[in-house]
Amino acid sequence: MRILIVDDAPSIIDALRPVLISLGHEIFEAADAKQALDVVGASDLDLVLLDLGLPDADGIELIPAIKQTAEAAVIVISARHLEKDKVRALDEGADDYVDKPFSLNELLARIRVAERRRTELGGRTVTRYVSAGLEIDLTTRVVTLMEEPIHLSPKEFALFELLARHSGQVVTQRQMMIAGWATPRIDGQYLRSYISMLRDKLEVDPSDPELILTEPGVGYRLNADLSPA
């Protein structure tokens, strides 16, 4: 992929550059928001690794501009650990969020998710997702687990469809509320109740979920290697 690293810390860029190049990616660099937007406008990027603490702007403000200019995924890499910052970045259009200091293996895993989604979707309309033991048909609205059909209510399916379309990535509570209720202004307990019902139907042990993971204070992540089919 063509990856832009936006960070004013040279040590971060110096650490990531050789690793990403060794994996076959083409790397671009920017130390501030102005440089980042210049690169975004001049290059056909696939992914932006974006720090939020830039010297000339709040990185969150760049996300909509990047999304409007380029068809690139955005992974935020930031030392801001407040839930409100994570939620705002994701709601502004970021595809994922990794905390600093970060594990290189974790970041590479998130990059692989972004790369897989870009390769597999290729601009086509997806109507079916599959992984080991799990299948979601968006046309018939049927979910099959270990070859057994799982009945989901319309609202349960709407929430699970959103998670499936973003498998491996964080989906915020706000995004899920809009998907399920067409408004973000509902009691969060309703969402938690529906997540609990989904886990009862889909998890081996709902008390220790491995499929639908909670990102505390932010939202949920579907921990499944789903591929469009």
DOPA-732743 format. One record per residue: x, y, z of N, C-alpha, C in turn. Coordinates in steps of 0.001 Angstrom, whole numbers. Layout:
residues N
ATOM;X;Y;Z;X;Y;Z;X;Y;Z;
...
***
This chain:
residues 229
ATOM;832;-1201;0;0;0;0;868;1253;0;
ATOM;274;2352;-389;919;3665;-319;459;4290;994;
ATOM;1391;4402;1950;1063;4784;3323;1723;6114;3679;
ATOM;916;7034;4189;1423;8306;4702;1479;8237;6228;
ATOM;2674;8516;6781;2837;8608;8237;2866;10079;8601;
ATOM;1908;10503;9421;1831;11905;9849;2168;11964;11330;
ATOM;3359;12462;11658;3800;12521;13059;4940;13512;13170;
ATOM;4902;14348;14210;5967;15327;14375;7132;14771;15187;
ATOM;7062;13487;15553;8158;12839;16272;8990;12027;15284;
ATOM;10181;12478;14927;11006;11741;13962;11266;10296;14385;
ATOM;11318;10046;15692;11607;8692;16163;10522;7705;15747;
ATOM;9264;8176;15709;8158;7303;15300;8291;6958;13821;
ATOM;8527;7975;12999;8674;7741;11559;9888;6862;11283;
ATOM;10992;7131;11993;12204;6346;11784;12007;4886;12173;
ATOM;11154;4653;13171;10899;3278;13607;9979;2539;12640;
ATOM;8988;3253;12104;8005;2607;11236;8475;2448;9795;
ATOM;9237;3425;9316;9618;3433;7899;10264;2120;7446;
ATOM;11352;1661;8091;12015;453;7562;11147;-795;7650;
ATOM;10326;-881;8696;9462;-2050;8852;8435;-2099;7733;
ATOM;7777;-976;7472;6730;-935;6447;7313;-1106;5049;
ATOM;8485;-533;4812;9136;-709;3512;9500;-2175;3302;
ATOM;9972;-2830;4367;10350;-4240;4249;9159;-5123;3922;
ATOM;7952;-4652;4258;6733;-5397;3957;6169;-5053;2582;
ATOM;6875;-4202;1850;6484;-3905;472;5659;-2652;303;
ATOM;5459;-1880;1384;4658;-662;1287;5515;518;813;
ATOM;4875;1468;145;5534;2710;-250;5190;3771;785;
ATOM;6198;4445;1324;6005;5314;2481;6150;6788;2116;
ATOM;5213;7598;2602;5269;9057;2534;5291;9579;3967;
ATOM;5836;10782;4151;5996;11308;5506;5536;12759;5579;
ATOM;5006;13122;6757;4626;14517;7008;4774;14785;8493;
ATOM;5318;15961;8822;5556;16312;10224;4503;17258;10776;
ATOM;3608;17756;9920;2553;18643;10401;1343;18534;9484;
ATOM;286;19240;9839;-970;19132;9108;-849;19654;7681;
ATOM;-134;20771;7503;-1;21346;6159;704;20367;5218;
ATOM;1818;19812;5683;2530;18841;4854;1640;17635;4551;
ATOM;885;17204;5551;14;16040;5372;-1012;16290;4273;
ATOM;-1668;17446;4310;-2691;17750;3311;-2075;17908;1925;
ATOM;-853;18443;1871;-166;18556;580;76;17172;-22;
ATOM;526;16232;823;798;14871;339;-504;14182;-54;
ATOM;-1535;14354;767;-2827;13733;473;-3355;14221;-875;
ATOM;-3211;15515;-1133;-3720;16077;-2379;-2923;15666;-3601;
ATOM;-1648;15327;-3399;-778;15044;-4544;-536;13559;-4774;
ATOM;-970;12714;-3850;-643;11287;-3930;-1898;10437;-3839;
ATOM;-1866;9310;-4501;-2970;8359;-4458;-2714;7398;-3297;
ATOM;-3140;7788;-2099;-2816;7039;-886;-3838;5938;-608;
ATOM;-3371;4905;77;-4243;3820;530;-4520;3910;2027;
ATOM;-3563;4469;2777;-3673;4482;4237;-2916;5670;4794;
ATOM;-3496;6285;5843;-2827;7365;6575;-2718;6943;8034;
ATOM;-1494;6947;8570;-1255;6740;9998;-1120;8121;10610;
ATOM;-2083;8519;11418;-2228;9924;11807;-2069;10137;13302;
ATOM;-1075;10935;13670;-939;11397;15052;-1870;12584;15247;
ATOM;-2427;12724;16441;-3358;13832;16681;-2660;15088;17179;
ATOM;-1522;14937;17858;-846;16094;18443;129;16735;17495;
ATOM;-384;17398;16468;476;18037;15470;747;19490;15862;
ATOM;1874;20059;15424;2230;21412;15865;1352;22523;15316;
ATOM;701;22279;14171;-65;23359;13550;-1570;23091;13485;
ATOM;-2031;21976;14017;-3472;21688;13990;-3761;20481;14862;
ATOM;-5033;20351;15224;-5484;19140;15895;-5688;18078;14819;
ATOM;-5029;16934;14988;-5117;15887;13986;-6537;15443;13690;
ATOM;-7418;15540;14669;-8811;15135;14454;-9439;15959;13339;
ATOM;-9052;17233;13259;-9621;18112;12241;-9176;17711;10831;
ATOM;-8100;16957;10725;-7619;16526;9411;-8428;15367;8842;
ATOM;-9054;14582;9722;-9690;13350;9264;-10738;13601;8183;
ATOM;-11710;14515;8393;-12690;14752;7319;-12036;15242;6028;
ATOM;-11001;16070;6148;-10327;16587;4950;-9637;15458;4194;
ATOM;-9026;14540;4918;-8378;13391;4270;-9421;12538;3566;
ATOM;-10522;12275;4253;-11556;11409;3689;-12220;12036;2463;
ATOM;-12325;13372;2460;-12946;14050;1321;-12020;14091;111;
ATOM;-10706;14066;379;-9727;14224;-696;-9242;12894;-1250;
ATOM;-9086;11903;-378;-8491;10630;-796;-9358;9457;-369;
ATOM;-9280;8383;-1122;-9971;7148;-747;-9025;6304;96;
ATOM;-8628;6874;1226;-7641;6228;2088;-8251;5917;3448;
ATOM;-7855;4780;3992;-8214;4472;5368;-7357;5333;6296;
ATOM;-7864;5606;7491;-7129;6408;8476;-7043;5624;9776;
ATOM;-5824;5370;10218;-5605;4787;11542;-4949;5849;12406;
ATOM;-5626;6241;13462;-5079;7228;14390;-4094;6535;15330;
ATOM;-2924;7139;15493;-1924;6655;16456;-1624;7825;17377;
ATOM;-2073;7750;18624;-1996;8942;19466;-1772;8601;20938;
ATOM;-1145;9549;21624;-948;9429;23070;-2152;9952;23838;
ATOM;-3171;10433;23133;-4396;10864;23818;-5212;9631;24187;
ATOM;-5325;9386;25460;-5994;8171;25910;-7417;8423;26385;
ATOM;-7866;9678;26312;-9224;9974;26758;-10233;9367;25801;
ATOM;-11270;8766;26369;-12296;8127;25550;-12939;9119;24596;
ATOM;-13143;10369;25049;-13831;11344;24187;-13022;11634;22931;
ATOM;-11678;11601;23041;-10840;11836;21861;-10938;10671;20890;
ATOM;-10944;9454;21419;-11068;8276;20558;-12412;8276;19846;
ATOM;-13469;8544;20606;-14811;8543;20034;-14928;9619;18958;
ATOM;-14424;10811;19252;-14538;11906;18279;-13774;11576;16998;
ATOM;-12561;11000;17146;-11769;10660;15968;-12487;9618;15114;
ATOM;-13051;8611;15743;-13750;7563;14996;-15027;8101;14371;
ATOM;-15735;8944;15095;-16964;9528;14548;-16670;10491;13407;
ATOM;-15475;11072;13403;-15088;11972;12301;-14681;11201;11053;
ATOM;-14528;9869;11199;-14229;9072;10007;-13005;8197;10087;
ATOM;-12270;8249;11210;-11112;7360;11356;-11582;5913;11332;
ATOM;-10763;5041;10749;-11124;3629;10639;-10674;2831;11852;
ATOM;-9678;3327;12563;-9209;2611;13750;-8386;3561;14602;
ATOM;-8009;3088;15812;-7320;3929;16782;-6348;3057;17563;
ATOM;-5087;3452;17601;-4062;2717;18346;-3410;3682;19329;
ATOM;-3324;3263;20577;-2725;4111;21617;-1206;4093;21563;
ATOM;-607;5246;21832;828;5327;22086;1061;5170;23593;
ATOM;2119;4510;24024;3044;3713;23211;2335;2467;22701;
ATOM;2655;2065;21481;1932;965;20860;2844;-228;20618;
ATOM;2229;-1382;20536;2930;-2596;20142;3021;-2606;18622;
ATOM;4208;-2816;18090;4374;-2841;16640;3530;-3956;16023;
ATOM;3462;-5096;16683;2657;-6206;16164;1184;-5834;16099;
ATOM;698;-5090;17115;-703;-4667;17103;-960;-3709;15948;
ATOM;-69;-2751;15751;-242;-1797;14654;-210;-2512;13312;
ATOM;716;-3439;13147;802;-4167;11878;-466;-4986;11634;
ATOM;-1044;-5518;12711;-2299;-6265;12564;-3411;-5344;12088;
ATOM;-3484;-4126;12632;-4518;-3171;12217;-4278;-2741;10763;
ATOM;-3014;-2599;10375;-2699;-2249;8987;-3129;-3365;8048;
ATOM;-2918;-4617;8470;-3338;-5749;7630;-4848;-5768;7447;
ATOM;-5593;-5403;8504;-7052;-5323;8382;-7428;-4287;7331;
ATOM;-6805;-3112;7405;-7098;-2049;6436;-6725;-2487;5022;
ATOM;-5585;-3171;4890;-5139;-3628;3576;-6084;-4682;3012;
ATOM;-6511;-5617;3878;-7415;-6678;3428;-8748;-6100;2980;
ATOM;-9273;-5165;3752;-10564;-4570;3396;-10467;-3837;2062;
ATOM;-9370;-3135;1850;-9220;-2387;598;-9101;-3333;-584;
ATOM;-8337;-4405;-405;-8128;-5372;-1489;-9403;-6122;-1818;
ATOM;-10111;-6550;-777;-11276;-7410;-983;-12480;-6644;-1516;
ATOM;-12679;-5427;-1018;-13862;-4680;-1443;-13722;-4187;-2883;
ATOM;-12594;-3543;-3169;-12323;-3135;-4548;-13451;-2355;-5191;
ATOM;-14238;-1634;-4391;-15318;-824;-4923;-16592;-1582;-5230;
ATOM;-16613;-2902;-5021;-17819;-3664;-5359;-18797;-3693;-4190;
ATOM;-20044;-3963;-4493;-21067;-4083;-3467;-20993;-5472;-2844;
ATOM;-20839;-5523;-1541;-20711;-6797;-846;-22063;-7205;-259;
ATOM;-22454;-8439;-509;-23731;-8935;24;-23547;-10111;971;
ATOM;-22291;-10582;1105;-22072;-11755;1946;-20668;-11716;2549;
ATOM;-20569;-12044;3832;-19287;-12130;4514;-19140;-13524;5106;
ATOM;-17916;-14057;5054;-17684;-15391;5613;-16372;-15410;6380;
ATOM;-16303;-16303;7365;-15058;-16616;8060;-15223;-18031;8591;
ATOM;-14239;-18493;9324;-14307;-19856;9858;-15525;-20007;10769;
ATOM;-16530;-20729;10280;-17697;-21022;11103;-18774;-19968;11124;
ATOM;-18518;-18793;10519;-19498;-17702;10566;-19784;-17203;9162;
ATOM;-21056;-17017;8858;-21460;-16497;7543;-22611;-15527;7721;
ATOM;-22529;-14375;7056;-23577;-13361;7115;-24004;-13030;5696;
ATOM;-25260;-13257;5382;-25814;-12921;4076;-26667;-11674;4244;
ATOM;-26205;-10564;3674;-26887;-9290;3860;-28169;-9192;3033;
ATOM;-28271;-9981;1978;-29471;-9943;1140;-30623;-10683;1796;
ATOM;-30354;-11895;2260;-31407;-12696;2906;-31506;-12408;4396;
ATOM;-30519;-11650;4924;-30476;-11304;6351;-30409;-12566;7210;
ATOM;-29565;-13501;6762;-29388;-14762;7478;-27963;-14831;8019;
ATOM;-27851;-15200;9290;-26555;-15425;9922;-26452;-16900;10261;
ATOM;-25334;-17520;9860;-25115;-18937;10124;-23837;-19094;10933;
ATOM;-23926;-19837;12031;-22777;-20088;12891;-22577;-21587;13000;
ATOM;-21398;-22058;12572;-21096;-23496;12583;-22196;-24281;11872;
ATOM;-22623;-23721;10706;-23638;-24327;9831;-25036;-24344;10443;
ATOM;-25209;-23672;11570;-26523;-23572;12195;-27053;-22151;12024;
ATOM;-28270;-21972;11474;-28827;-20625;11326;-29118;-19995;12688;
ATOM;-28782;-18726;12806;-29017;-17975;14045;-30074;-16916;13763;
ATOM;-31182;-16974;14482;-32242;-15982;14263;-31897;-14688;14984;
ATOM;-31836;-13607;14213;-31616;-12277;14780;-32817;-11399;14466;
ATOM;-33228;-10614;15448;-34296;-9646;15209;-33780;-8579;14253;
ATOM;-34668;-7797;13634;-34209;-6745;12709;-33176;-5803;13330;
ATOM;-33374;-5423;14582;-32424;-4505;15212;-31107;-5212;15519;
ATOM;-31169;-6452;15970;-29946;-7219;16205;-29160;-7364;14912;
ATOM;-29865;-7644;13818;-29181;-7818;12537;-28546;-6503;12087;
ATOM;-29235;-5381;12278;-28689;-4085;11869;-27376;-3793;12603;
ATOM;-27342;-4115;13883;-26130;-3882;14665;-25013;-4835;14237;
ATOM;-25372;-6099;14023;-24365;-7083;13656;-23845;-6837;12236;
ATOM;-24716;-6372;11357;-24280;-6035;10002;-23224;-4936;10027;
ATOM;-23443;-3916;10864;-22473;-2828;10964;-21131;-3350;11463;
ATOM;-21169;-4209;12475;-19931;-4795;12988;-19248;-5638;11914;
ATOM;-20045;-6396;11147;-19479;-7258;10103;-18806;-6430;9017;
ATOM;-19434;-5333;8624;-18873;-4493;7563;-17562;-3842;8008;
ATOM;-17345;-3766;9337;-16120;-3161;9870;-15363;-4168;10732;
ATOM;-15410;-5437;10355;-14781;-6469;11178;-13305;-6163;11406;
ATOM;-12885;-6321;12657;-11512;-6017;13034;-11272;-4575;13389;
ATOM;-12266;-3713;13169;-12121;-2289;13456;-13131;-1855;14519;
ATOM;-12810;-760;15189;-13702;-246;16220;-14914;429;15579;
ATOM;-16093;141;16127;-17317;845;15747;-17809;1559;16996;
ATOM;-18024;2861;16915;-18399;3619;18101;-19844;3358;18508;
ATOM;-20119;3646;19761;-21490;3522;20248;-22430;4405;19434;
ATOM;-21991;5601;19095;-22826;6519;18315;-23182;5911;16970;
ATOM;-22181;5327;16290;-22427;4709;14981;-23420;3550;15104;
ATOM;-23307;2789;16187;-24208;1655;16371;-25618;2113;16713;
ATOM;-25719;3185;17484;-27044;3718;17807;-27753;4214;16551;
ATOM;-27005;4864;15671;-27604;5345;14423;-28041;4165;13565;
ATOM;-27214;3100;13524;-27567;1917;12738;-28805;1227;13289;
ATOM;-28934;1183;14613;-30038;456;15220;-31293;1265;15446;
ATOM;-31119;2564;15743;-32273;3377;16119;-32422;4655;15282;
ATOM;-31500;4859;14335;-31526;6037;13453;-31302;7343;14211;
ATOM;-30780;7260;15421;-30453;8451;16203;-29411;8078;17246;
ATOM;-28473;8995;17539;-27505;8716;18595;-28031;9072;19976;
ATOM;-29230;9623;20022;-29770;10118;21286;-30713;9100;21932;
ATOM;-30144;7956;22270;-30913;6962;23014;-30128;6572;24253;
ATOM;-30797;5968;25191;-30133;5502;26402;-29146;4398;26025;
ATOM;-27896;4541;26451;-26876;3559;26130;-27198;2165;26626;
ATOM;-28096;2077;27612;-28464;767;28130;-29169;-77;27066;
ATOM;-29904;585;26170;-30563;-159;25090;-29525;-862;24215;
ATOM;-28474;-136;23868;-27420;-722;23045;-26741;-1863;23782;
ATOM;-26415;-1660;25051;-25756;-2713;25823;-26636;-3952;25913;
ATOM;-27942;-3757;26026;-28864;-4891;26096;-28844;-5688;24800;
ATOM;-28817;-4995;23661;-28803;-5696;22380;-27467;-6394;22139;
ATOM;-26371;-5781;22583;-25071;-6441;22476;-25075;-7708;23323;
ATOM;-25671;-7632;24494;-25778;-8807;25356;-26587;-9916;24683;
ATOM;-27669;-9540;23999;-28486;-10543;23306;-27721;-11169;22141;
ATOM;-26961;-10352;21422;-26141;-10889;20339;-25108;-11877;20876;
ATOM;-24499;-11513;21991;-23510;-12415;22584;-24151;-13719;23047;
ATOM;-25348;-13632;23589;-26038;-14859;24015;-26241;-15813;22846;
ATOM;-26449;-15240;21652;-26733;-16072;20480;-25478;-16520;19734;
ATOM;-24390;-15762;19882;-23234;-15997;19023;-21959;-16427;19751;
ATOM;-21871;-16150;21039;-20653;-16469;21776;-20719;-17859;22399;
ATOM;-19586;-18534;22453;-19506;-19811;23173;-19765;-19584;24643;
ATOM;-19144;-18536;25199;-19349;-18149;26593;-19657;-16657;26621;
ATOM;-20936;-16290;26664;-21301;-14866;26633;-20681;-14043;27753;
ATOM;-20330;-14686;28883;-19729;-13950;29993;-18259;-13627;29734;
ATOM;-17668;-14298;28749;-16273;-14056;28374;-16201;-13985;26846;
ATOM;-16752;-12926;26271;-16891;-12842;24804;-15561;-12849;24075;
ATOM;-15528;-13574;22967;-14351;-13611;22107;-14652;-13090;20709;
ATOM;-15935;-12961;20365;-16332;-12515;19033;-16661;-11024;19021;
ATOM;-17548;-10599;19910;-17930;-9184;19989;-17228;-8587;21208;
ATOM;-16164;-7838;20944;-15342;-7294;22022;-15751;-5863;22353;
ATOM;-15660;-5516;23631;-15953;-4160;24072;-14688;-3322;24061;
ATOM;-14761;-2147;23436;-13709;-1150;23541;-14207;-142;24574;
ATOM;-13751;-247;25839;-14346;512;26941;-14508;2002;26645;
ATOM;-15741;2473;26835;-16045;3885;26646;-16106;4338;25209;
ATOM;-15789;3457;24267;-15720;3854;22857;-16783;3138;22037;
ATOM;-16774;1801;22081;-17732;1058;21270;-17424;-423;21289;
ATOM;-17487;-1048;20098;-17314;-2492;20006;-16499;-2839;18761;
ATOM;-15905;-4041;18802;-15097;-4529;17696;-15472;-5981;17446;
ATOM;-15764;-6337;16192;-16032;-7725;15846;-14706;-8422;15589;
ATOM;-14372;-9361;16469;-13083;-10045;16413;-13218;-11281;15527;
ATOM;-13380;-11051;14235;-13537;-12142;13281;-12857;-11766;11983;
ATOM;-12221;-12747;11374;-11523;-12517;10114;-12497;-12697;8947;
ATOM;-13501;-11796;8909;-14527;-11895;7888;-14016;-11407;6541;
ATOM;-14374;-12143;5495;-13997;-11754;4143;-15243;-11644;3275;
ATOM;-15332;-10618;2424;-16454;-10536;1487;-16443;-11751;562;
ATOM;-17630;-12259;252;-17720;-13443;-620;-18717;-13183;-1742;
***
